């Protein structure tokens, strides 16, 4: 996937602690927090510093994935190569799901879809463009 032109600035990460039934959505200012050459690994390392729930701060993350297409079909895009430049595979403003160790991308996608169906305020907030 070709991402965007210019440096990666803002992305949103949906964090899950499925066994604790916790979730949080954090905003990362990639260029400001990491720099123009940010990698997927840099983003994975930054996420715990932005989380506020202790269980989300403490968990180990193995990658990032995109949400399902809305029809329940899982996206094939799973970002686990820590050395890949983020600007090559992530778009500005994109919502990604952090994959905790011990869980699959498909399971995380399913949980996020269920949360967003049950929490219309969160869904509406994530649809904003500002």
N, CA and C atoms as a LAMMPS dump frame, in Angstrom:
ITEM: TIMESTEP
0
ITEM: NUMBER OF ATOMS
390
ITEM: BOX BOUNDS ff ff ff
-5.0000000000000000e+02 5.0000000000000000e+02
-5.0000000000000000e+02 5.0000000000000000e+02
-5.0000000000000000e+02 5.0000000000000000e+02
ITEM: ATOMS id mol type element x y z
1 1 1 N 0.845 -1.177 0
2 1 2 C 0 0 0
3 1 3 C 0.883 1.231 0
4 2 1 N 0.605 2.141 -0.854
5 2 2 C 1.292 3.419 -0.85
6 2 3 C 0.518 4.338 0.072
7 3 1 N 1.193 4.91 1.015
8 3 2 C 0.498 5.73 2.002
9 3 3 C 0.198 7.11 1.43
10 4 1 N 0.866 8.121 1.797
11 4 2 C 0.513 9.484 1.466
12 4 3 C 1.751 10.256 1.083
13 5 1 N 1.566 11.455 0.63
14 5 2 C 2.692 12.337 0.357
15 5 3 C 2.984 13.153 1.602
16 6 1 N 4.252 13.361 1.872
17 6 2 C 4.629 14.169 3.019
18 6 3 C 4.786 13.338 4.277
19 7 1 N 5.26 13.963 5.338
20 7 2 C 5.489 13.232 6.584
21 7 3 C 4.178 12.796 7.248
22 8 1 N 4.239 11.67 7.906
23 8 2 C 3.086 11.146 8.638
24 8 3 C 2.886 12.002 9.88
25 9 1 N 1.692 12.544 10.047
26 9 2 C 1.474 13.41 11.201
27 9 3 C 0.611 12.749 12.259
28 10 1 N -0.683 12.667 12.069
29 10 2 C -1.591 12.205 13.119
30 10 3 C -2.241 10.883 12.736
31 11 1 N -2.206 9.933 13.678
32 11 2 C -2.942 8.674 13.515
33 11 3 C -3.628 8.355 14.837
34 12 1 N -4.588 7.45 14.762
35 12 2 C -5.336 7.028 15.951
36 12 3 C -5.123 5.536 16.136
37 13 1 N -4.901 5.141 17.38
38 13 2 C -4.67 3.733 17.701
39 13 3 C -5.723 3.284 18.707
40 14 1 N -6.412 2.203 18.354
41 14 2 C -7.401 1.602 19.245
42 14 3 C -6.669 0.523 20.034
43 15 1 N -6.615 0.69 21.347
44 15 2 C -5.947 -0.267 22.237
45 15 3 C -6.972 -1.153 22.919
46 16 1 N -6.629 -2.416 23.052
47 16 2 C -7.519 -3.387 23.696
48 16 3 C -6.756 -4.188 24.736
49 17 1 N -7.409 -4.453 25.843
50 17 2 C -6.95 -5.443 26.818
51 17 3 C -8.139 -6.39 26.963
52 18 1 N -8.288 -7.344 26.035
53 18 2 C -9.501 -8.165 25.973
54 18 3 C -9.834 -8.907 27.26
55 19 1 N -8.835 -9.463 27.937
56 19 2 C -9.148 -10.226 29.142
57 19 3 C -9.64 -9.329 30.277
58 20 1 N -9.201 -8.065 30.295
59 20 2 C -9.654 -7.114 31.315
60 20 3 C -10.884 -6.327 30.855
61 21 1 N -11.279 -6.528 29.603
62 21 2 C -12.416 -5.814 29.001
63 21 3 C -12.215 -4.302 29.051
64 22 1 N -10.995 -3.879 28.691
65 22 2 C -10.643 -2.464 28.635
66 22 3 C -10.32 -2.08 27.203
67 23 1 N -10.62 -0.841 26.863
68 23 2 C -10.189 -0.314 25.579
69 23 3 C -9.954 1.18 25.718
70 24 1 N -9.189 1.7 24.792
71 24 2 C -8.876 3.121 24.783
72 24 3 C -8.455 3.478 23.365
73 25 1 N -8.761 4.668 22.956
74 25 2 C -8.314 5.158 21.66
75 25 3 C -7.362 6.323 21.925
76 26 1 N -6.154 6.24 21.387
77 26 2 C -5.171 7.3 21.596
78 26 3 C -4.798 7.933 20.261
79 27 1 N -4.449 9.187 20.333
80 27 2 C -3.994 9.916 19.149
81 27 3 C -2.484 10.052 19.236
82 28 1 N -1.814 9.732 18.153
83 28 2 C -0.368 9.89 18.097
84 28 3 C -0.028 10.983 17.088
85 29 1 N 0.789 11.888 17.497
86 29 2 C 1.328 12.914 16.597
87 29 3 C 2.698 12.383 16.171
88 30 1 N 2.705 11.578 15.133
89 30 2 C 3.887 10.808 14.754
90 30 3 C 5.083 11.703 14.451
91 31 1 N 4.914 12.692 13.597
92 31 2 C 6.036 13.543 13.222
93 31 3 C 6.595 14.272 14.44
94 32 1 N 5.706 14.83 15.266
95 32 2 C 6.141 15.588 16.447
96 32 3 C 6.745 14.681 17.514
97 33 1 N 6.163 13.495 17.722
98 33 2 C 6.608 12.607 18.799
99 33 3 C 7.819 11.758 18.415
100 34 1 N 7.933 11.384 17.144
101 34 2 C 8.984 10.45 16.737
102 34 3 C 9.914 11.06 15.699
103 35 1 N 9.347 11.657 14.667
104 35 2 C 10.159 12.239 13.6
105 35 3 C 9.76 11.697 12.242
106 36 1 N 10.344 12.253 11.223
107 36 2 C 9.959 11.961 9.849
108 36 3 C 10.251 10.523 9.433
109 37 1 N 11.238 9.901 10.036
110 37 2 C 11.624 8.539 9.659
111 37 3 C 11.036 7.48 10.588
112 38 1 N 9.911 7.749 11.186
113 38 2 C 9.269 6.824 12.131
114 38 3 C 9.028 5.468 11.465
115 39 1 N 9.242 4.418 12.233
116 39 2 C 8.969 3.06 11.772
117 39 3 C 7.76 2.504 12.524
118 40 1 N 7.266 1.375 12.046
119 40 2 C 6.168 0.695 12.749
120 40 3 C 6.615 0.388 14.181
121 41 1 N 7.861 -0.022 14.363
122 41 2 C 8.387 -0.301 15.702
123 41 3 C 8.381 0.926 16.594
124 42 1 N 8.745 2.09 16.022
125 42 2 C 8.707 3.327 16.798
126 42 3 C 7.294 3.614 17.293
127 43 1 N 6.316 3.389 16.418
128 43 2 C 4.916 3.617 16.797
129 43 3 C 4.498 2.642 17.885
130 44 1 N 4.855 1.36 17.724
131 44 2 C 4.513 0.366 18.752
132 44 3 C 5.15 0.718 20.095
133 45 1 N 6.363 1.268 20.073
134 45 2 C 7.036 1.666 21.313
135 45 3 C 6.416 2.918 21.935
136 46 1 N 5.85 3.794 21.105
137 46 2 C 5.246 5.036 21.604
138 46 3 C 3.869 4.805 22.232
139 47 1 N 3.145 3.832 21.733
140 47 2 C 1.758 3.607 22.175
141 47 3 C 1.618 3.497 23.693
142 48 1 N 2.42 2.688 24.386
143 48 2 C 2.231 2.601 25.846
144 48 3 C 2.421 3.931 26.577
145 49 1 N 3.241 4.811 26.038
146 49 2 C 3.449 6.113 26.68
147 49 3 C 2.242 7.028 26.517
148 50 1 N 1.371 6.725 25.568
149 50 2 C 0.18 7.541 25.334
150 50 3 C -1.064 6.966 26.015
151 51 1 N -1.017 5.697 26.383
152 51 2 C -2.166 5.06 27.041
153 51 3 C -2.285 5.575 28.476
154 52 1 N -3.518 5.549 28.999
155 52 2 C -3.739 5.998 30.372
156 52 3 C -4.103 4.863 31.313
157 53 1 N -4.647 3.774 30.792
158 53 2 C -5.032 2.626 31.622
159 53 3 C -3.796 1.762 31.898
160 54 1 N -3.488 1.469 33.164
161 54 2 C -2.296 0.681 33.487
162 54 3 C -2.202 -0.663 32.737
163 55 1 N -3.315 -1.344 32.556
164 55 2 C -3.28 -2.632 31.846
165 55 3 C -2.893 -2.444 30.383
166 56 1 N -3.251 -1.319 29.806
167 56 2 C -2.9 -1.044 28.411
168 56 3 C -1.455 -0.58 28.292
169 57 1 N -0.973 0.116 29.303
170 57 2 C 0.417 0.563 29.32
171 57 3 C 1.351 -0.643 29.423
172 58 1 N 0.973 -1.623 30.226
173 58 2 C 1.848 -2.753 30.537
174 58 3 C 1.88 -3.846 29.475
175 59 1 N 0.923 -3.881 28.572
176 59 2 C 0.867 -5.002 27.648
177 59 3 C 1.906 -4.909 26.531
178 60 1 N 2.265 -6.056 26.026
179 60 2 C 3.197 -6.165 24.908
180 60 3 C 2.396 -6.176 23.607
181 61 1 N 2.806 -5.349 22.649
182 61 2 C 2.106 -5.262 21.371
183 61 3 C 2.942 -5.936 20.286
184 62 1 N 2.285 -6.702 19.428
185 62 2 C 3.005 -7.439 18.382
186 62 3 C 2.813 -6.854 16.993
187 63 1 N 1.893 -5.904 16.853
188 63 2 C 1.669 -5.31 15.542
189 63 3 C 0.456 -4.408 15.53
190 64 1 N 0.132 -3.967 14.329
191 64 2 C -1.029 -3.107 14.094
192 64 3 C -1.839 -3.705 12.958
193 65 1 N -3.143 -3.459 12.965
194 65 2 C -3.976 -3.885 11.838
195 65 3 C -5.048 -2.839 11.597
196 66 1 N -5.686 -2.964 10.452
197 66 2 C -6.792 -2.066 10.118
198 66 3 C -8.1 -2.71 10.533
199 67 1 N -9.152 -1.887 10.63
200 67 2 C -10.486 -2.414 10.932
201 67 3 C -10.99 -3.244 9.772
202 68 1 N -12.044 -3.998 10.031
203 68 2 C -12.689 -4.747 8.96
204 68 3 C -13.33 -3.771 7.994
205 69 1 N -13.763 -4.278 6.863
206 69 2 C -14.33 -3.411 5.83
207 69 3 C -15.768 -3.007 6.101
208 70 1 N -16.297 -3.352 7.259
209 70 2 C -17.671 -3 7.599
210 70 3 C -18.637 -4.131 7.32
211 71 1 N -18.263 -5.015 6.398
212 71 2 C -19.111 -6.154 6.08
213 71 3 C -18.669 -7.398 6.818
214 72 1 N -17.713 -7.239 7.72
215 72 2 C -17.249 -8.372 8.494
216 72 3 C -16.051 -9.08 7.88
217 73 1 N -15.62 -8.66 6.692
218 73 2 C -14.464 -9.276 6.062
219 73 3 C -13.206 -8.663 6.645
220 74 1 N -12.32 -9.491 7.125
221 74 2 C -11.106 -9.001 7.755
222 74 3 C -10.148 -8.435 6.718
223 75 1 N -9.518 -7.333 7.049
224 75 2 C -8.496 -6.747 6.201
225 75 3 C -7.271 -7.65 6.23
226 76 1 N -6.549 -7.679 5.14
227 76 2 C -5.34 -8.48 5.098
228 76 3 C -4.124 -7.681 5.539
229 77 1 N -4.312 -6.419 5.854
230 77 2 C -3.187 -5.563 6.214
231 77 3 C -2.877 -5.692 7.699
232 78 1 N -1.773 -6.363 7.97
233 78 2 C -1.281 -6.502 9.334
234 78 3 C 0.157 -6.002 9.325
235 79 1 N 0.436 -5.034 10.151
236 79 2 C 1.762 -4.419 10.181
237 79 3 C 2.543 -4.963 11.367
238 80 1 N 3.499 -5.848 11.091
239 80 2 C 4.302 -6.438 12.154
240 80 3 C 5.801 -6.232 11.944
241 81 1 N 6.2 -5.73 10.785
242 81 2 C 7.613 -5.482 10.51
243 81 3 C 8.018 -4.195 11.216
244 82 1 N 8.703 -4.329 12.317
245 82 2 C 9.067 -3.17 13.141
246 82 3 C 9.98 -2.188 12.411
247 83 1 N 10.679 -2.646 11.369
248 83 2 C 11.617 -1.785 10.65
249 83 3 C 10.997 -1.051 9.467
250 84 1 N 9.746 -1.366 9.126
251 84 2 C 9.098 -0.726 7.988
252 84 3 C 8.8 0.732 8.311
253 85 1 N 9.124 1.611 7.362
254 85 2 C 8.823 3.031 7.56
255 85 3 C 7.319 3.224 7.615
256 86 1 N 6.854 3.907 8.629
257 86 2 C 5.42 4.111 8.84
258 86 3 C 4.788 4.875 7.678
259 87 1 N 5.498 5.841 7.108
260 87 2 C 4.944 6.652 6.022
261 87 3 C 4.673 5.819 4.773
262 88 1 N 5.259 4.635 4.677
263 88 2 C 5.049 3.762 3.52
264 88 3 C 3.792 2.913 3.65
265 89 1 N 3.25 2.793 4.848
266 89 2 C 2.149 1.842 5.043
267 89 3 C 0.982 2.384 5.866
268 90 1 N 1.082 3.614 6.363
269 90 2 C 0.034 4.192 7.204
270 90 3 C -0.333 5.555 6.642
271 91 1 N -1.615 5.844 6.617
272 91 2 C -2.108 7.13 6.122
273 91 3 C -2.374 8.103 7.263
274 92 1 N -2.196 9.381 6.992
275 92 2 C -2.54 10.412 7.98
276 92 3 C -3.997 10.268 8.384
277 93 1 N -4.269 10.385 9.673
278 93 2 C -5.632 10.328 10.176
279 93 3 C -6.202 8.929 10.29
280 94 1 N -5.427 7.931 9.942
281 94 2 C -5.93 6.561 9.929
282 94 3 C -6.14 6.018 11.343
283 95 1 N -7.155 5.153 11.479
284 95 2 C -7.405 4.426 12.72
285 95 3 C -6.847 3.023 12.561
286 96 1 N -5.919 2.678 13.438
287 96 2 C -5.335 1.339 13.446
288 96 3 C -5.633 0.675 14.786
289 97 1 N -5.577 -0.629 14.793
290 97 2 C -5.816 -1.395 16.007
291 97 3 C -4.49 -2.006 16.446
292 98 1 N -4.12 -1.791 17.7
293 98 2 C -2.919 -2.412 18.25
294 98 3 C -3.245 -3.862 18.599
295 99 1 N -2.352 -4.772 18.218
296 99 2 C -2.559 -6.203 18.473
297 99 3 C -1.736 -6.606 19.693
298 100 1 N -2.394 -6.938 20.81
299 100 2 C -1.645 -7.387 21.99
300 100 3 C -1.118 -8.807 21.795
301 101 1 N -0.007 -9.11 22.45
302 101 2 C 0.557 -10.46 22.4
303 101 3 C -0.5 -11.464 22.853
304 102 1 N -0.585 -12.577 22.136
305 102 2 C -1.54 -13.62 22.482
306 102 3 C -2.873 -13.497 21.766
307 103 1 N -3.055 -12.448 20.973
308 103 2 C -4.304 -12.243 20.234
309 103 3 C -4.003 -12.099 18.752
310 104 1 N -4.977 -12.44 17.932
311 104 2 C -4.819 -12.306 16.487
312 104 3 C -5.433 -10.995 16.007
313 105 1 N -5.041 -10.594 14.825
314 105 2 C -5.619 -9.391 14.224
315 105 3 C -7.117 -9.572 14.025
316 106 1 N -7.529 -10.741 13.579
317 106 2 C -8.956 -10.994 13.332
318 106 3 C -9.752 -10.862 14.624
319 107 1 N -9.23 -11.39 15.715
320 107 2 C -9.924 -11.284 17.01
321 107 3 C -10.024 -9.821 17.443
322 108 1 N -8.947 -9.071 17.289
323 108 2 C -8.951 -7.658 17.669
324 108 3 C -9.917 -6.863 16.799
325 109 1 N -9.939 -7.149 15.505
326 109 2 C -10.873 -6.468 14.604
327 109 3 C -12.313 -6.739 15.028
328 110 1 N -12.597 -7.975 15.37
329 110 2 C -13.947 -8.348 15.792
330 110 3 C -14.35 -7.606 17.068
331 111 1 N -13.436 -7.52 18.026
332 111 2 C -13.723 -6.824 19.277
333 111 3 C -13.964 -5.331 19.049
334 112 1 N -13.14 -4.71 18.221
335 112 2 C -13.3 -3.282 17.948
336 112 3 C -14.617 -3.029 17.219
337 113 1 N -14.943 -3.87 16.254
338 113 2 C -16.221 -3.699 15.547
339 113 3 C -17.395 -3.801 16.517
340 114 1 N -17.33 -4.753 17.45
341 114 2 C -18.397 -4.909 18.441
342 114 3 C -18.479 -3.687 19.359
343 115 1 N -17.331 -3.184 19.792
344 115 2 C -17.306 -2 20.659
345 115 3 C -17.921 -0.804 19.94
346 116 1 N -17.544 -0.612 18.695
347 116 2 C -18.044 0.548 17.949
348 116 3 C -19.538 0.444 17.661
349 117 1 N -20.052 -0.765 17.516
350 117 2 C -21.497 -0.94 17.334
351 117 3 C -22.244 -0.601 18.624
352 118 1 N -21.642 -0.913 19.766
353 118 2 C -22.287 -0.688 21.052
354 118 3 C -22.046 0.718 21.602
355 119 1 N -21.084 1.421 21.035
356 119 2 C -20.713 2.747 21.536
357 119 3 C -20.801 3.778 20.408
358 120 1 N -22.008 4.225 20.048
359 120 2 C -22.15 5.155 18.922
360 120 3 C -21.395 6.471 19.101
361 121 1 N -21.2 6.914 20.34
362 121 2 C -20.466 8.16 20.561
363 121 3 C -19.005 8.013 20.142
364 122 1 N -18.429 6.867 20.418
365 122 2 C -17.04 6.63 20.013
366 122 3 C -16.951 6.56 18.496
367 123 1 N -17.887 5.86 17.888
368 123 2 C -17.903 5.735 16.428
369 123 3 C -18.004 7.115 15.781
370 124 1 N -18.864 7.964 16.322
371 124 2 C -19.049 9.308 15.78
372 124 3 C -17.781 10.138 15.947
373 125 1 N -17.15 10.022 17.105
374 125 2 C -15.913 10.749 17.355
375 125 3 C -14.824 10.339 16.361
376 126 1 N -14.722 9.059 16.075
377 126 2 C -13.691 8.564 15.159
378 126 3 C -13.957 8.944 13.718
379 127 1 N -15.183 9.29 13.392
380 127 2 C -15.532 9.686 12.027
381 127 3 C -15.252 11.165 11.758
382 128 1 N -14.957 11.913 12.803
383 128 2 C -14.667 13.339 12.636
384 128 3 C -13.373 13.509 11.852
385 129 1 N -13.281 14.579 11.108
386 129 2 C -12.086 14.831 10.296
387 129 3 C -11.215 15.939 10.847
388 130 1 N -11.629 16.597 11.931
389 130 2 C -10.801 17.697 12.461
390 130 3 C -9.831 17.249 13.517
